[in-house]
Amino acid sequence: MGFDPRQWPSGNPQPRRVTTNIDALLAENEALRREVQQLRRRLALLERPPRPAGSPRWSAAAPASPPPPPRVTPEQVQRWGEALAAQSGWRELRLGDAGSGLQGVIQELDRRSFHPGLSLEQRLDRLAAGLGRDLQQALGAGPPSRKRLAILAAFALYGPSASEWLEDAPMRVVAELRQRQQQLEQPGPQRRRGRRTSTHQRSTDRPSGDQPHGDPGRLDALRVLGLEWGASRQAIKTAHRRLVKQHHPDMGGQAEDFHRVNAAYQLLMA
């Protein structure tokens, strides 16, 4: 209840009473409050720093996860190169070309790999995500050198386990690279003698009609371990342990067989 102030000064001794709608005032006040909140939100959006072009809308609010550490660093490459250069027989390793030296060894290993159509970097990335890319970045750009090619040849030979061999057994690495180089430079019929074992058999040695539909590289890897398509992870581990003992050089086996078994296991378990 109230009165109309416009009627107070006029000679009317009794001011006219008026009725105020309290509910309407409260509703208007609430509408004004919501409008003020909306204006504040718009102002906050205008003051926010601009979002980079092409980035998703949620990226500004979501914290960016730190990139994983590189699998191979330039410091490791330098240390490996110095360790290899200090070994006996290092000077016998040559740069070579497509059919000789370290370059020939790398190409021959690529040709005999499970994915001959891929480069060494691509094959290493399949075995361990980012390994091939990190290796190339750690080696850096520049002309081929003996140290650079020897490290590449070691990764072509040992796969992801090359880091352990380069750290713990550089003498063994140099000796095996020398042996590969000598085998490569021998006449064709003498490069490979003797009967091929089951470790060397590939899918081309078997009838093509019974091959299942799947990745040919994985199929080759399974047959290296003496398994069939669809073998369980436990069966792969068991076969790997058995063949590693059988072909380990310290147990009288051939280094090439040993490395093929390891490479097959790493491919299947990746």
Disulfide bonds with the S-S distance in Angstrom:
none
